[in-house]
Amino acid sequence: MSSEAVVRAGQAGVAQIDMTPRSLEESMAFAEKLSQSKLVPQGYQGKPNDILVAMQYGYEIGLAPMQALSSIAVINGRACLWGDGALAVVQKSGLMENFKEMTADEIRQAERAIFWAKRRGVAEPIIREFSVADAKKAGLWGKTGPWSSYPYRMLQMRARSWGLRDGFSDALKGLAIGEEIQDVQPTEAPRVLAMPRRLSESRPEPEALPEPVVTEPEQSSDPADGPKTCEECGSDLAYHPDGQWGPWWSCSKYKETCCSYKISLKKWIAAHPAEKGA
């Protein structure tokens, strides 16, 4: 960290040190130090690169580095604001004039959660709701996890996330809401399509060269043209006319002595060229 850290006067005369990085080098060093701490969320421990990206996300939406690590997580492969992080970002942006939410008892009685917010400079309020019927239709009601442990809280968070995304997407800057993304079945990332080349850049495809012809050594299916006894224990061999590489032999005493000797005609010819046909 730079020696030019700004020291501010804190409450009760206690000095507070501002450790916010002010360059890429400081950010990388800061992320490396944080990754070694047990006080950062477990998902960031030992991952300085992830911490660096989370801090950049936080910078773009107005969160200090430590706030970003507490409010941003990767869920189903996407960077998300979770918990009260999204609401905090919108409140800090100054775009929200006021908001209202139902209590847990009100949600339980109405079987629906309603989120009401007033955006500064906009006459019409933003009203979004999410009901028990909506949760059942989406296959969420009774689902193992928070939907079983805190179902009415989840209704509140879903109504809130809809209201924040619909009314304050400019403050969230495209970041998803964790409570929504965790309920989405992860899918494979879409393929990246290559940009077509201009006609002036097109080149004829080179002609494919013919594949070399590999001639396999002639193999006989006559068991007399192969090995006679097991080279490991001297027992008789069992003949198998068909195999992946043609005829092959295995030790006939496998069940009695556990001898696992095996050899194909191709390998035996390679090892005993003078004995072929003997």
C-alpha positions as CSV (number, residue, x, y, z in Angstrom):
1,M,0.0,0.0,0.0
2,S,1.3,3.5,-0.8
3,S,2.9,5.4,1.9
4,E,0.7,8.4,0.9
5,A,-2.4,6.8,2.7
6,V,-4.8,9.5,3.8
7,V,-5.2,9.8,7.5
8,R,-8.5,11.3,8.6
9,A,-9.7,12.5,11.9
10,G,-12.1,10.0,13.3
11,Q,-14.7,10.2,16.1
12,A,-13.4,10.7,19.6
13,G,-10.0,11.7,18.2
14,V,-9.2,8.2,16.8
15,A,-7.3,8.3,13.5
16,Q,-8.8,6.4,10.6
17,I,-6.6,5.1,7.8
18,D,-8.1,5.1,4.3
19,M,-6.6,2.1,2.6
20,T,-8.5,2.3,-0.7
21,P,-6.2,1.4,-3.6
22,R,-5.4,4.2,-6.0
23,S,-3.6,2.2,-8.8
24,L,-3.6,-1.2,-10.4
25,E,-0.5,-2.1,-8.5
26,E,-2.0,-1.1,-5.2
27,S,-5.2,-3.0,-6.0
28,M,-3.3,-6.2,-6.8
29,A,-1.2,-6.0,-3.6
30,F,-4.3,-5.2,-1.6
31,A,-6.2,-8.2,-3.2
32,E,-3.3,-10.5,-2.4
33,K,-3.3,-9.5,1.2
34,L,-7.0,-9.8,1.6
35,S,-7.0,-13.3,0.0
36,Q,-4.8,-14.5,2.9
37,S,-7.3,-13.3,5.5
38,K,-9.9,-15.4,7.3
39,L,-12.1,-12.3,7.6
40,V,-13.1,-12.1,4.0
41,P,-15.9,-14.4,2.8
42,Q,-14.8,-18.0,2.3
43,G,-15.4,-17.8,-1.5
44,Y,-12.7,-15.2,-1.8
45,Q,-10.1,-16.8,0.5
46,G,-7.0,-17.7,-1.5
47,K,-8.4,-16.0,-4.7
48,P,-6.8,-12.6,-5.2
49,N,-7.9,-12.4,-8.8
50,D,-11.6,-12.8,-7.8
51,I,-11.1,-10.2,-5.1
52,L,-9.7,-7.8,-7.7
53,V,-12.7,-8.3,-10.0
54,A,-15.1,-7.9,-7.1
55,M,-13.4,-4.6,-6.0
56,Q,-13.7,-3.3,-9.6
57,Y,-17.4,-4.2,-9.7
58,G,-17.8,-2.4,-6.3
59,Y,-16.0,0.7,-7.6
60,E,-18.4,0.9,-10.6
61,I,-21.5,0.8,-8.5
62,G,-20.2,2.9,-5.6
63,L,-19.1,0.4,-3.0
64,A,-15.8,0.5,-1.1
65,P,-13.6,-2.6,-1.4
66,M,-14.7,-4.3,1.8
67,Q,-18.4,-3.5,1.1
68,A,-17.9,-5.1,-2.4
69,L,-16.5,-8.3,-0.9
70,S,-19.5,-8.5,1.5
71,S,-22.2,-7.8,-1.1
72,I,-20.9,-9.3,-4.3
73,A,-20.7,-13.1,-4.9
74,V,-20.5,-15.4,-7.9
75,I,-23.7,-17.5,-8.1
76,N,-24.2,-19.9,-11.0
77,G,-21.3,-18.4,-12.8
78,R,-22.5,-14.8,-12.6
79,A,-21.4,-11.9,-10.4
80,C,-24.4,-10.9,-8.2
81,L,-25.4,-8.5,-5.5
82,W,-27.0,-10.5,-2.7
83,G,-28.7,-9.9,0.6
84,D,-29.2,-6.2,1.2
85,G,-26.4,-5.2,-1.1
86,A,-28.6,-4.3,-4.1
87,L,-30.9,-2.1,-1.9
88,A,-27.8,-0.4,-0.4
89,V,-26.4,0.4,-3.8
90,V,-29.7,2.0,-5.0
91,Q,-30.1,4.0,-1.7
92,K,-26.6,5.3,-2.0
93,S,-27.1,6.3,-5.6
94,G,-29.5,9.0,-4.6
95,L,-32.0,7.9,-7.2
96,M,-34.5,6.5,-4.7
97,E,-36.6,9.0,-2.9
98,N,-38.5,6.5,-0.7
99,F,-39.5,2.8,-0.5
100,K,-41.8,0.6,1.4
101,E,-42.0,-3.1,2.1
102,M,-44.5,-5.3,3.9
103,T,-43.7,-7.0,7.3
104,A,-43.3,-10.7,7.6
105,D,-46.8,-11.0,9.2
106,E,-48.4,-8.9,6.5
107,I,-46.8,-11.1,3.8
108,R,-47.9,-14.3,5.6
109,Q,-51.5,-13.1,5.9
110,A,-51.7,-11.8,2.3
111,E,-49.6,-14.7,0.8
112,R,-47.8,-12.1,-1.3
113,A,-45.0,-9.6,-0.9
114,I,-45.3,-6.0,-2.3
115,F,-42.4,-3.7,-2.9
116,W,-43.1,0.0,-3.4
117,A,-40.5,2.6,-4.4
118,K,-40.5,6.2,-5.5
119,R,-37.8,7.2,-7.9
120,R,-36.6,10.8,-7.7
121,G,-38.0,12.9,-10.5
122,V,-40.6,10.3,-11.6
123,A,-44.2,10.8,-10.8
124,E,-45.4,7.2,-10.9
125,P,-44.1,4.8,-8.1
126,I,-42.6,1.5,-8.9
127,I,-44.7,-1.4,-7.5
128,R,-43.8,-5.0,-7.8
129,E,-45.2,-8.1,-6.1
130,F,-44.4,-11.8,-5.8
131,S,-47.0,-14.2,-4.4
132,V,-47.1,-17.7,-3.0
133,A,-48.9,-18.7,-6.3
134,D,-46.0,-17.2,-8.3
135,A,-43.6,-19.2,-6.2
136,K,-45.5,-22.4,-6.7
137,K,-45.8,-21.8,-10.4
138,A,-42.0,-21.4,-10.6
139,G,-41.4,-24.5,-8.6
140,L,-39.9,-22.6,-5.7
141,W,-42.4,-23.0,-2.9
142,G,-41.2,-25.7,-0.6
143,K,-37.9,-26.1,-2.4
144,T,-35.0,-27.3,-0.2
145,G,-33.1,-24.3,1.2
146,P,-34.2,-20.8,2.0
147,W,-37.6,-21.4,0.3
148,S,-38.3,-24.0,3.0
149,S,-36.6,-22.3,5.9
150,Y,-37.7,-18.7,5.2
151,P,-40.4,-18.7,2.5
152,Y,-42.0,-15.3,3.3
153,R,-38.6,-13.6,3.5
154,M,-37.9,-15.1,0.1
155,L,-41.1,-13.6,-1.3
156,Q,-40.0,-10.2,0.1
157,M,-36.6,-10.5,-1.5
158,R,-38.0,-11.6,-4.9
159,A,-40.5,-8.6,-5.0
160,R,-37.7,-6.3,-3.9
161,S,-35.3,-7.5,-6.6
162,W,-37.9,-7.0,-9.3
163,G,-38.6,-3.5,-8.2
164,L,-34.9,-2.6,-8.0
165,R,-34.0,-4.1,-11.4
166,D,-37.0,-2.6,-13.1
167,G,-36.7,0.9,-11.5
168,F,-33.0,1.4,-10.9
169,S,-31.1,-0.7,-13.4
170,D,-28.8,2.2,-14.1
171,A,-27.6,2.1,-10.5
172,L,-27.1,-1.7,-10.5
173,K,-25.2,-1.4,-13.8
174,G,-26.2,-4.9,-15.0
175,L,-25.3,-6.8,-11.9
176,A,-27.8,-9.6,-11.2
177,I,-29.6,-10.2,-7.9
178,G,-28.3,-13.3,-6.1
179,E,-31.7,-14.4,-4.7
180,E,-33.0,-14.7,-8.2
181,I,-29.9,-16.3,-9.8
182,Q,-29.6,-19.0,-7.2
183,D,-33.0,-20.3,-8.2
184,V,-32.1,-20.5,-11.9
185,Q,-30.8,-23.8,-13.2
186,P,-27.3,-23.2,-14.5
187,T,-26.8,-23.7,-18.2
188,E,-23.8,-24.0,-20.5
189,A,-22.3,-20.7,-21.6
190,P,-23.4,-19.7,-25.1
191,R,-20.8,-20.2,-27.9
192,V,-19.0,-17.2,-29.1
193,L,-19.6,-16.8,-32.8
194,A,-16.7,-15.9,-35.0
195,M,-17.0,-12.6,-37.0
196,P,-17.3,-13.3,-40.7
197,R,-14.3,-12.1,-42.7
198,R,-14.5,-9.6,-45.5
199,L,-14.4,-10.8,-49.0
200,S,-11.0,-9.1,-49.4
201,E,-9.7,-11.2,-46.5
202,S,-11.1,-14.5,-47.7
203,R,-8.6,-17.1,-48.8
204,P,-9.2,-20.4,-50.6
205,E,-9.1,-23.3,-48.2
206,P,-6.0,-25.5,-48.8
207,E,-6.6,-28.8,-50.4
208,A,-6.6,-31.7,-47.9
209,L,-3.7,-34.1,-48.4
210,P,-4.6,-37.7,-48.8
211,E,-4.2,-39.7,-45.6
212,P,-1.3,-42.2,-45.7
213,V,-2.3,-45.8,-46.2
214,V,-1.2,-48.0,-43.4
215,T,-0.7,-51.6,-44.3
216,E,-1.3,-54.0,-41.5
217,P,0.8,-57.2,-41.4
218,E,-1.1,-60.2,-42.6
219,Q,-2.5,-62.2,-39.7
220,S,-3.6,-65.7,-39.8
221,S,-6.6,-67.0,-37.9
222,D,-5.0,-70.5,-37.5
223,P,-4.1,-71.0,-33.8
224,A,-1.1,-73.0,-34.9
225,D,0.5,-69.8,-36.1
226,G,0.6,-68.3,-32.6
227,P,2.2,-69.0,-29.2
228,K,2.0,-72.4,-27.7
229,T,2.4,-71.9,-24.0
230,C,2.1,-69.1,-21.4
231,E,5.4,-67.2,-21.2
232,E,4.8,-66.5,-17.5
233,C,3.8,-69.8,-16.0
234,G,4.2,-72.3,-18.8
235,S,0.5,-73.4,-18.8
236,D,-1.5,-74.0,-22.0
237,L,-3.1,-71.0,-23.7
238,A,-6.8,-70.3,-24.4
239,Y,-7.4,-69.2,-28.0
240,H,-9.7,-66.3,-28.9
241,P,-10.3,-65.9,-32.7
242,D,-11.8,-62.4,-32.5
243,G,-10.6,-59.3,-30.7
244,Q,-10.0,-55.6,-31.1
245,W,-6.6,-56.4,-32.7
246,G,-7.5,-59.8,-34.2
247,P,-6.8,-63.2,-32.7
248,W,-5.3,-63.4,-29.2
249,W,-4.4,-65.8,-26.4
250,S,-4.8,-65.8,-22.7
251,C,-3.5,-68.1,-20.0
252,S,-5.9,-71.0,-19.4
253,K,-4.9,-71.2,-15.7
254,Y,-6.1,-67.7,-14.9
255,K,-8.8,-68.9,-12.4
256,E,-6.4,-71.3,-10.7
257,T,-3.2,-69.3,-10.5
258,C,-4.4,-65.8,-11.3
259,C,-1.9,-65.6,-14.1
260,S,-3.1,-62.7,-16.3
261,Y,-0.8,-63.3,-19.3
262,K,-2.4,-62.1,-22.6
263,I,-0.9,-61.6,-26.0
264,S,-2.4,-60.8,-29.5
265,L,-1.2,-62.5,-32.7
266,K,0.1,-59.1,-33.9
267,K,2.3,-58.6,-30.8
268,W,3.4,-62.2,-30.8
269,I,4.5,-61.9,-34.5
270,A,6.4,-58.7,-33.7
271,A,8.2,-60.5,-30.8
272,H,8.8,-63.8,-32.6
273,P,9.1,-63.2,-36.3
274,A,11.1,-66.3,-37.0
275,E,8.6,-68.6,-35.2
276,K,5.5,-67.6,-37.3
277,G,4.1,-70.6,-38.9
278,A,6.4,-73.0,-37.0
